Amino acid sequence: MELKDNDYGTICDIKETILPELPEVETIRHQLEPHLRGKTIAGVNVPDPRVTAPVSPAAFGRRLKGRTISGVTRRGKYLILELNSGETLVIHLRMTGRLTYSRGAVRFSQWPHLRLVINFISGAQLLFQDQRRFGTAFVIDAGEAAAYWRRLGPEPLDRAFNARLLAGILDRRKRPIKSLLLDQQLIAGIGNIYADESLYRARIHPLRNSGSLTQEEASRLVAAIKETLRDAIRLQGSSIDTYRDARGRRGRFQETFRVHRRSGEPCACGRTIRKLKVGGRGTYFCPGCQKL
Ligand SMILES: [Zn+2]
C-alpha cells in the first residue's frame, strides 16, 4: 500500500529483510516524538491480541486510558513511550513491525496487518502494523523500568561506552566477536548490518575470538561502532527493502555499506569482499582489511 506523507503525519516503515536496529528505531523515535509528546490516550484497539499477550487487550487498554505521553525514548531496539503516570509503554518492532502516526482516524480495513491502534483524545492515532506478528507492546510499572532495562547491555552511543567498558565485556569470552556484538545482553541495539560495518571499520575479522582483542583493537572497535551508528542515524537508517522515513523517503545508509551485502565486490583495498556464516548470520568482511 502506498502511503502519502500529506495524508498522514509521520510514516515509519520497516519491512522484512531488514531488522530494525538501533539507527532505525532511533530514526522512528526522533520522527514520532514531536507528534506524540503531550498527547493523551483515549483508548486502544487491538485487532490482534497476540501483540499484547499474555496481557489481555482489555487489561492493556485499561492501563493506558487517560495517560499522557511525556516523552519518547529508546533502549537498544525498543521504542519507549513514557507516560505521565510513571509507567512506560514499550513497543518492539521485531522483524516487520511498522509504526505510523496519523493526525486523524483512519479506516482500519485499509490498513493490512494492523495489530494495535492507540487512539488519542485529539483524534490522532498511532498505528502498529506487523506482517509477521513478532512485534510486541507491553507496559512496565512505575518505578520498575530501570530494573527491567538492566537485562540489556550498555547503550553504545552513551559516553560511558568506552574502550575500558568494552574490554570488560570482551574479557575471557571465547565467542567470535561478531556473535558477541549481536548479543543484546552484552551491548544493546547492534544487529547484523551494523556489526559487519563496525568490524570492517575497526579492521577486525568477524571470527576473532572476543577475548583475544588487544586494548588498541577494543579502542578501535568502540570508535568504529559509534561512528557507524552515528553515520546511519544521520542517513535515517538503512533501507534494503522498503523502510521509509517520516517524509516517505528511504534511509540512505545502505548506499554507504562498505562490506555488508557486498560479497563479490571489490573493497577499497582491491581485495574481494567475502561472505561467511557466523552463528547462523550472513557475515560480510574483507580478507585484506580484516585479517584473522
Ligand atoms: Zn579491504
Residues whose N, C-alpha, C, O or C-beta is under 5 A from the ligand:
A	BS01	ZN	C267 A268 C269 R271 C286 G288 C289
